[in-house]
Amino acid sequence: MRILLTGATGYIGRRLGQRLVEEELQLRLFVRDPRKVQESIRPRVEIAHGSTFDTDSLRKAMGGVDVAYYLIHSMGAGEDFEKLDRISAHNFLEACIQAGVKRIVYLGGLGQEDATSRHLQSRMEVGEILSSRKEKIETIWFRASVIIGSGSASFEIIRNLVQKLPIMTPPRWVRTLTQPIAVDDVLDYLVAAKDRKVEGNLIVDIGSEIMTFQDMLKRTAEIMGLSRIVIPIPVLTPVLSSYWLGLITPVPMRVASKLIEGLKSETCVQNDNAKMYFPQIKPVSYETAVRRALKEIEEDQILSRWCDSSAGEVCDTLHEDIAKAVFVERRESDLVDMTPDEAYRRIVGLGGKKGWLRFTVLWRIWGAVDTLLGGYGLSRGRRDPNELRIGDSVDFWKVADLVEGKRLLLVSQIEFPGTAWLDFTIEDDKVIQTSYFYPNGVLGRVHWFLTHLLHMLVLDSLAKAIVES
Ligand SMILES: NC(=O)c1ccc[n+]([C@@H]2O[C@H](COP(=O)([O-])OP(=O)(O)OC[C@H]3O[C@@H](n4cnc5c(N)ncnc54)[C@H](OP(=O)(O)O)[C@@H]3O)[C@@H](O)[C@H]2O)c1
């Protein structure tokens, strides 16, 4: 069996790729940036480079495929996301039909037909598009609500709220019923779907216990051994609550608002197909899901995170050209008491809990300002304290390039009018740290001049600290 996996660099897709390589099959990953594929599976997969908006690349990727997984969305692409998702799903379906693919497996969101959330409606529309040609191709469409796993956005919100706030006063939506599911169970269903014999299309709602977000907060606190008081108050609007979540948790306002929108109406399983067609899968309890997620976090075994995708229509690790930068500053530091490899390890260990070596307070202020402006700030941290891969988030940066022992290029995701890069290169016995800034219009230039002295101070000291023993 040949499988095509899309979304293989995203939260679910990365984990599914890891599971599918264990099976006796040929696995082809369809990715926008092949450099993002994790090393652990690279030798065992074929990689097809493309985008669902590029029909040629889709056509080439589909050759000889039996089952194609659709784990894609365009929610980070701004206001037009529904339109983009529609086009993307149509392109995918057509390419599957032309190539004679036998089955599409799709994971979308769980919700009622009249759900007010645009994001959920769009996920449903995608499912309908993918299922619309049943005379030509069958589709198994899974629908899940809150997914509990290390690095999932919902779990990061729950964990951070519970950890940071002894008294929580969440708004009313925390009492809406939902049906969370452990990420491993989601993967079990997705893996099983490729072999399950069905006649035509199938919609499979998946979930474990029915509970509210408030129950999840309380149960997580108990599991973490924390005593927490939850008093829901009616005054917080969804906008205010997403702003609040953006301040307290690593998940920024724009992502939090989509999750909240989704939880305003019930998101519970509406059919029995999971039990009927996949009786061998018994979803674990909420408690087990949380314990597993916490264990992975404690052991630095987070395989994927909610912020792994580059979001937008195009890959944000690539779309701005560093050569366009207007302001460039180069700092060279000699390696005296340190080998090039030690310097490289120190560079790829920057950020997250270890911080940025000097001027911690200034970095924190920088992060806080970014968070207040709706950005990621520093709270996003990093996936793993020592290991990095292209596409990983490091506080308010993303890894745009990584060459073992030689180079780390970070691109900023800071809320300011422009794009900044921080490039570390190791050449012979030197570390060369270069900062690049591309201002967006006049505002970008004003920003640069107003903050330049501060940046100089912080980046000069960082360059020196990296080579100090
Ligand atoms: N995560 C959850 O908690 C959750 C809950 C319920 C349902 N789901 C469903 O699960 C599915 C996957 O979600 P996710 O959380 O894994 O998403 P994600 O982490 O945001 O990843 C999205 C993936 O899609 C890729 N992609 C986006 N646009 C593309 C395009 N035009 N062409 C090719 N690849 C493209 C991204 O590639 P880049 O790396 O290049 O950006 C990334 O690999 C979605 O349908 C979602 O509705 C997820």
Ligand as a Chemical Component Dictionary entry (heavy atoms), coordinates in Angstrom:
data_LIG
# 
_chem_comp.id                   LIG 
_chem_comp.type                 NON-POLYMER 
_chem_comp.pdbx_formal_charge   0 
_chem_comp.three_letter_code    LIG 
# 
loop_
_chem_comp_atom.comp_id 
_chem_comp_atom.atom_id 
_chem_comp_atom.alt_atom_id 
_chem_comp_atom.type_symbol 
_chem_comp_atom.charge 
_chem_comp_atom.model_Cartn_x 
_chem_comp_atom.model_Cartn_y 
_chem_comp_atom.model_Cartn_z 
_chem_comp_atom.pdbx_ordinal 
LIG N1  N1  N 0  -4.618 20.022 16.583 1  
LIG C1  C1  C 0  -5.809 19.853 17.132 2  
LIG O1  O1  O 0  -5.974 20.044 18.350 3  
LIG C2  C2  C 0  -6.978 19.424 16.274 4  
LIG C3  C3  C 0  -8.228 19.190 16.881 5  
LIG C4  C4  C 0  -9.283 18.751 16.096 6  
LIG C5  C5  C 0  -9.130 18.583 14.728 7  
LIG N2  N2  N 1  -7.904 18.856 14.149 8  
LIG C6  C6  C 0  -7.798 18.732 12.685 9  
LIG O2  O2  O 0  -6.610 18.039 12.341 10 
LIG C7  C7  C 0  -6.124 18.531 11.085 11 
LIG C8  C8  C 0  -4.640 18.837 11.240 12 
LIG O3  O3  O 0  -4.499 19.851 12.221 13 
LIG P1  P1  P 0  -3.097 20.225 12.902 14 
LIG O4  O4  O 0  -3.399 20.786 14.228 15 
LIG O5  O5  O -1 -2.155 19.092 12.787 16 
LIG O6  O6  O 0  -2.616 21.396 11.942 17 
LIG P2  P2  P 0  -1.234 22.195 11.958 18 
LIG O7  O7  O 0  -0.370 21.794 13.102 19 
LIG O8  O8  O 0  -1.573 23.641 11.847 20 
LIG O9  O9  O 0  -0.520 21.696 10.619 21 
LIG C9  C9  C 0  -1.027 21.997 9.362  22 
LIG C10 C10 C 0  -0.184 21.274 8.339  23 
LIG O10 O10 O 0  -0.702 21.549 7.035  24 
LIG C11 C11 C 0  0.356  21.961 6.177  25 
LIG N3  N3  N 0  -0.218 22.829 5.147  26 
LIG C12 C12 C 0  -0.977 23.935 5.336  27 
LIG N4  N4  N 0  -1.368 24.428 4.151  28 
LIG C13 C13 C 0  -0.836 23.611 3.207  29 
LIG C14 C14 C 0  -0.895 23.605 1.793  30 
LIG N5  N5  N 0  -1.584 24.524 1.122  31 
LIG N6  N6  N 0  -0.229 22.637 1.121  32 
LIG C15 C15 C 0  0.474  21.686 1.793  33 
LIG N7  N7  N 0  0.556  21.636 3.134  34 
LIG C16 C16 C 0  -0.099 22.604 3.836  35 
LIG C17 C17 C 0  1.319  22.673 7.110  36 
LIG O11 O11 O 0  2.595  22.768 6.501  37 
LIG P3  P3  P 0  3.735  23.829 6.999  38 
LIG O12 O12 O 0  4.507  23.120 8.074  39 
LIG O13 O13 O 0  4.515  24.098 5.791  40 
LIG O14 O14 O 0  3.030  25.016 7.550  41 
LIG C18 C18 C 0  1.282  21.720 8.303  42 
LIG O15 O15 O 0  2.083  20.601 8.041  43 
LIG C19 C19 C 0  -6.957 19.752 10.736 44 
LIG O16 O16 O 0  -7.906 19.418 9.765  45 
LIG C20 C20 C 0  -7.654 20.104 12.041 46 
LIG O17 O17 O 0  -8.923 20.693 11.854 47 
LIG C21 C21 C 0  -6.840 19.261 14.891 48 
# 
loop_
_chem_comp_bond.comp_id 
_chem_comp_bond.atom_id_1 
_chem_comp_bond.atom_id_2 
_chem_comp_bond.value_order 
_chem_comp_bond.pdbx_ordinal 
LIG N1  C1  SING 1  
LIG C1  O1  DOUB 2  
LIG C1  C2  SING 3  
LIG C2  C3  SING 4  
LIG C2  C21 DOUB 5  
LIG C3  C4  DOUB 6  
LIG C4  C5  SING 7  
LIG C5  N2  DOUB 8  
LIG N2  C6  SING 9  
LIG N2  C21 SING 10 
LIG C6  O2  SING 11 
LIG C6  C20 SING 12 
LIG O2  C7  SING 13 
LIG C7  C8  SING 14 
LIG C7  C19 SING 15 
LIG C8  O3  SING 16 
LIG O3  P1  SING 17 
LIG P1  O4  DOUB 18 
LIG P1  O5  SING 19 
LIG P1  O6  SING 20 
LIG O6  P2  SING 21 
LIG P2  O7  DOUB 22 
LIG P2  O8  SING 23 
LIG P2  O9  SING 24 
LIG O9  C9  SING 25 
LIG C9  C10 SING 26 
LIG C10 O10 SING 27 
LIG C10 C18 SING 28 
LIG O10 C11 SING 29 
LIG C11 N3  SING 30 
LIG C11 C17 SING 31 
LIG N3  C12 SING 32 
LIG N3  C16 SING 33 
LIG C12 N4  DOUB 34 
LIG N4  C13 SING 35 
LIG C13 C14 SING 36 
LIG C13 C16 DOUB 37 
LIG C14 N5  SING 38 
LIG C14 N6  DOUB 39 
LIG N6  C15 SING 40 
LIG C15 N7  DOUB 41 
LIG N7  C16 SING 42 
LIG C17 O11 SING 43 
LIG C17 C18 SING 44 
LIG O11 P3  SING 45 
LIG P3  O12 DOUB 46 
LIG P3  O13 SING 47 
LIG P3  O14 SING 48 
LIG C18 O15 SING 49 
LIG C19 O16 SING 50 
LIG C19 C20 SING 51 
LIG C20 O17 SING 52 
# 
